[in-house]
Structure formats: structure tokens, C-alpha cells
Amino acid sequence: MHNYTVVNSQNQLRETAPLLTFRQIRVLFFMPNHAIIVAAGSGRRFGGLKQFLDLNGKPLMLHAIERFQREPVVNTITVVVPQARIPYMKKLKKVYDITKIRHIINGGTRRQDSVLNALRRIKQTRGCIIIHDGVRPIFARGLIRKGIRLCRTHKAVVVGAPVRETIKEVKRRAVIRTIQRQHLFLIKTPQLISNFPSCFSIKKSCVISQIIRRFYALY
């Protein structure tokens, strides 16, 4: 069982890039890394499909996809969208020349179902699988590479930010206690898994939350 790992993107912005060792270069550039962009949400809370909202002339999710398209250490991209939006996504791939997209697939009922659908399409179990939300186009430069390097050591890495606000446990509208926040993180994406075995043969009973429980937190 691995410990949790969380990445504080604010710290990442302040870091200077260190010189890479030969092993790190091999990990980054000679092992295949596969990105899964999850954008199959129904937008029930938001009131619409926010992943397709226009941002500076492009759908929001396309900005996230292009971050991975431009990243040399990412080899392939699998995009998960609602069934009705698959033809539109195929058109975007062609218009914007997103050459790394290998699969455009239908999402599931829940986010973990969508991730599971994507994992089943990735036959290659070497390298890292990078799971990212399509509505998160803004993240620190170098975060993907840092996550991959850590993933080789800890097998799973999840990005997060320390909780700054005061957290209370409440029962029947009464405050029970104040929860110590030094051990609390807001979990974000990307989330990375290294050498994930037999992704395409996982049973339906597997939920992504069980995988995340084994993550090492980077912060």
C-alpha cells in the first residue's frame, strides 16, 4: 500500500527546473506515457456542458487537450466525451490537428466509469497513464513531467492543494468539531499511475476511487 502524494501547483511555479539525470531522461522520453482527458460530464450542477463552452475562440476542453499535445513526454491521448459529442470531437481533432489523439470514446454514468472505459482502450501497460479533467486547462508548467518522474518511484501520484479554510464537522446543523486542516488537501488533476496492469481487462466493479487510495501525494 502506497502513501498518498499531492502536488501543490503554487510551489511548482516557484521551482527552477533541475538538470535531469540519465535515468530521468529515460523515464521521461523513452517510456510511453498516455493521457486520458475526461470530459463526459453532464454539467448538471453547472447547468450545461461546460467542457464545450467557448474560451478565447475554442472549446474549454480543447485548451486542456492542447497542453498534452504540446508536451513531448506524452505519447497518446484518449478523450472521453458524451456519446452525442463524439462526432464533434472528431471534427475538432481534424480542424486543430491534434495528432496524439488515438481514441475518442463514450463516457460512463459516473466519472470513474468514464475513466474505466478509457483504461480498457489503452493496451500498453508500460509507462504512465495520466488522467486529467477536460475542464482544467490551467496548471503549472512542468507539472506533467514532475508527476511522471515521481510516478516512477511511488507508482501513483495525485495533484492537490492544501486546504486553507477552516473546516467544521456538522451534524443536524450543529458544529461537532473543527477538523485539523494540516492533513487535508483539495485533490485535483492530473492523476498519474505507473505501469498499471491489464487496464483493458479491469472488471466493472473496479472504481477509480480505490485506485486513488493508493496514490502518493505530491506537494
C-alpha positions as CSV (number, residue, x, y, z in Angstrom):
1,M,0.0,0.0,0.0
2,H,1.4,3.3,-1.1
3,N,1.0,6.6,0.8
4,Y,-0.9,9.5,-0.7
5,T,1.0,12.1,-2.7
6,V,-0.2,15.6,-3.5
7,V,1.3,18.3,-5.8
8,N,1.0,21.9,-4.8
9,S,1.0,23.7,-8.2
10,Q,1.8,27.1,-6.5
11,N,5.1,25.6,-5.2
12,Q,5.7,24.2,-8.7
13,L,5.5,27.7,-10.2
14,R,8.3,28.8,-7.9
15,E,10.6,25.9,-8.6
16,T,13.5,26.1,-11.1
17,A,14.0,23.2,-13.4
18,P,16.9,21.0,-12.2
19,L,19.3,19.2,-14.5
20,L,17.9,15.7,-15.4
21,T,19.8,12.5,-14.8
22,F,20.2,9.9,-17.4
23,R,17.5,7.8,-15.7
24,Q,15.1,10.7,-15.6
25,I,15.7,11.4,-19.3
26,R,14.9,7.7,-20.0
27,V,11.8,7.8,-17.9
28,L,10.5,11.0,-19.5
29,F,11.3,10.4,-23.1
30,F,11.8,6.7,-23.7
31,M,8.8,5.2,-21.8
32,P,5.4,5.7,-23.3
33,N,3.0,8.0,-21.4
34,H,-0.7,8.0,-22.1
35,A,-3.1,10.9,-21.3
36,I,-6.8,10.4,-20.6
37,I,-8.9,13.6,-20.9
38,V,-12.2,13.1,-19.0
39,A,-14.9,15.4,-20.4
40,A,-18.0,13.3,-20.3
41,G,-19.8,15.2,-17.5
42,S,-23.5,16.1,-18.0
43,G,-23.0,19.5,-16.4
44,R,-26.0,19.1,-14.1
45,R,-24.6,21.4,-11.4
46,F,-23.3,23.9,-13.8
47,G,-26.4,24.0,-15.9
48,G,-24.7,22.9,-19.2
49,L,-21.8,21.1,-20.7
50,K,-19.1,23.5,-19.5
51,Q,-16.3,21.4,-21.2
52,F,-17.6,22.7,-24.6
53,L,-18.0,26.4,-23.6
54,D,-16.1,28.8,-25.7
55,L,-12.9,30.2,-24.2
56,N,-10.9,32.5,-26.4
57,G,-12.4,31.1,-29.6
58,K,-12.1,27.4,-28.6
59,P,-14.0,24.9,-26.5
60,L,-12.7,24.8,-22.9
61,M,-11.6,21.2,-23.1
62,L,-9.6,21.8,-26.3
63,H,-7.2,24.1,-24.3
64,A,-6.6,21.2,-21.9
65,I,-6.0,18.7,-24.7
66,E,-3.6,21.1,-26.4
67,R,-1.5,21.2,-23.3
68,F,-0.9,17.5,-23.6
69,Q,-0.5,17.7,-27.4
70,R,2.4,20.2,-26.9
71,E,4.0,18.1,-24.2
72,P,6.9,16.0,-25.7
73,V,6.7,13.3,-22.9
74,V,3.1,12.5,-23.7
75,N,2.7,9.9,-26.5
76,T,-1.0,9.4,-26.9
77,I,-4.3,10.9,-25.8
78,T,-7.7,9.3,-25.2
79,V,-10.6,11.7,-25.0
80,V,-13.8,10.7,-23.2
81,V,-16.9,12.7,-24.1
82,P,-20.7,12.2,-24.1
83,Q,-21.9,9.8,-26.9
84,A,-23.7,12.6,-28.8
85,R,-20.5,14.8,-28.9
86,I,-18.1,12.1,-30.4
87,P,-18.7,13.4,-34.0
88,Y,-18.0,16.9,-32.9
89,M,-14.8,15.9,-31.1
90,K,-13.6,14.1,-34.2
91,K,-14.1,17.3,-36.1
92,L,-12.1,19.3,-33.5
93,K,-9.3,16.7,-33.8
94,K,-9.1,17.2,-37.5
95,V,-9.5,21.0,-37.5
96,Y,-6.9,21.6,-34.8
97,D,-4.6,18.8,-35.9
98,I,-4.5,17.0,-32.6
99,T,-2.3,14.2,-33.8
100,K,-1.8,12.4,-30.4
101,I,-5.5,11.6,-30.0
102,R,-5.8,7.8,-30.5
103,H,-9.3,7.2,-29.1
104,I,-12.4,9.3,-28.8
105,I,-14.9,7.3,-26.7
106,N,-18.2,7.5,-24.9
107,G,-18.2,8.3,-21.1
108,G,-20.0,6.4,-18.4
109,T,-22.6,7.2,-15.8
110,R,-20.0,8.4,-13.3
111,R,-16.5,9.8,-13.7
112,Q,-14.9,6.6,-12.6
113,D,-16.9,4.7,-15.2
114,S,-15.6,7.1,-17.9
115,V,-12.0,6.6,-16.7
116,L,-12.5,2.8,-16.7
117,N,-13.8,3.0,-20.3
118,A,-10.6,4.8,-21.3
119,L,-8.3,2.4,-19.4
120,R,-9.8,-0.5,-21.3
121,R,-8.8,1.1,-24.6
122,I,-5.1,1.5,-23.6
123,K,-3.5,-1.8,-24.3
124,Q,0.0,-0.6,-23.4
125,T,0.7,-1.1,-19.7
126,R,4.3,0.3,-19.7
127,G,4.9,3.9,-18.9
128,C,2.5,6.3,-17.1
129,I,-1.2,6.8,-17.5
130,I,-2.1,10.5,-16.9
131,I,-5.8,11.2,-16.0
132,H,-6.9,14.8,-16.4
133,D,-10.2,16.7,-16.3
134,G,-11.1,18.4,-19.5
135,V,-12.3,21.5,-17.7
136,R,-8.9,22.1,-16.1
137,P,-6.8,23.8,-18.9
138,I,-4.7,25.8,-16.5
139,F,-1.9,24.1,-14.5
140,A,1.7,24.8,-13.7
141,R,4.3,24.4,-16.4
142,G,6.4,21.3,-15.7
143,L,3.7,19.6,-13.6
144,I,3.3,16.7,-16.0
145,R,7.0,15.9,-16.1
146,K,7.4,16.2,-12.4
147,G,4.4,13.9,-11.9
148,I,5.9,11.3,-14.3
149,R,9.2,11.4,-12.5
150,L,7.6,10.8,-9.1
151,C,5.3,8.2,-10.6
152,R,8.2,6.0,-11.4
153,T,9.2,5.9,-7.7
154,H,5.8,5.9,-6.0
155,K,3.7,4.2,-8.7
156,A,0.8,6.6,-8.3
157,V,0.7,10.4,-7.9
158,V,-2.2,12.8,-7.4
159,V,-2.1,16.6,-7.6
160,G,-3.7,18.7,-4.9
161,A,-3.6,21.9,-2.9
162,P,-3.5,22.4,0.9
163,V,-6.9,23.4,2.4
164,R,-6.6,27.0,3.6
165,E,-10.1,27.5,5.0
166,T,-11.4,26.4,8.4
167,I,-13.3,23.0,8.1
168,K,-16.1,22.1,10.5
169,E,-17.8,18.8,11.0
170,V,-21.6,19.4,11.3
171,K,-24.4,17.1,12.3
172,R,-28.0,18.1,12.3
173,R,-26.9,21.7,11.8
174,A,-24.8,21.7,14.9
175,V,-21.0,22.1,14.8
176,I,-19.4,18.9,16.2
177,R,-15.7,19.8,15.9
178,T,-13.1,21.6,13.9
179,I,-11.1,19.3,11.6
180,Q,-7.4,19.9,11.6
181,R,-6.6,21.1,8.1
182,Q,-2.8,20.4,8.1
183,H,-3.6,16.9,6.7
184,L,-6.3,18.0,4.3
185,F,-5.8,18.6,0.6
186,L,-8.1,19.5,-2.3
187,I,-7.4,16.8,-4.8
188,K,-7.2,18.0,-8.4
189,T,-5.8,16.6,-11.7
190,P,-3.6,15.3,-13.3
191,Q,-3.6,11.9,-11.6
192,L,-0.9,9.5,-12.6
193,I,-0.5,5.7,-12.5
194,S,2.7,3.9,-13.5
195,N,2.8,0.5,-15.2
196,F,-0.9,0.0,-14.5
197,P,-1.5,-3.8,-15.1
198,S,-4.1,-5.0,-17.5
199,C,-6.1,-1.8,-17.7
200,F,-8.2,-3.2,-20.6
201,S,-9.4,-6.2,-18.5
202,I,-10.4,-4.5,-15.3
203,K,-13.8,-5.7,-14.0
204,K,-16.7,-3.3,-13.9
205,S,-16.7,-3.5,-10.1
206,C,-13.4,-1.6,-10.0
207,V,-13.9,2.1,-9.1
208,I,-11.3,4.7,-9.7
209,S,-11.5,5.9,-6.0
210,Q,-10.0,2.5,-5.0
211,I,-7.1,3.3,-7.2
212,I,-6.6,6.8,-5.9
213,R,-6.5,5.4,-2.3
214,R,-3.1,4.0,-3.2
215,F,-1.7,7.3,-4.6
216,Y,1.4,9.0,-3.2
217,A,0.7,12.7,-2.6
218,L,3.0,15.4,-4.1
219,Y,3.0,18.8,-2.5
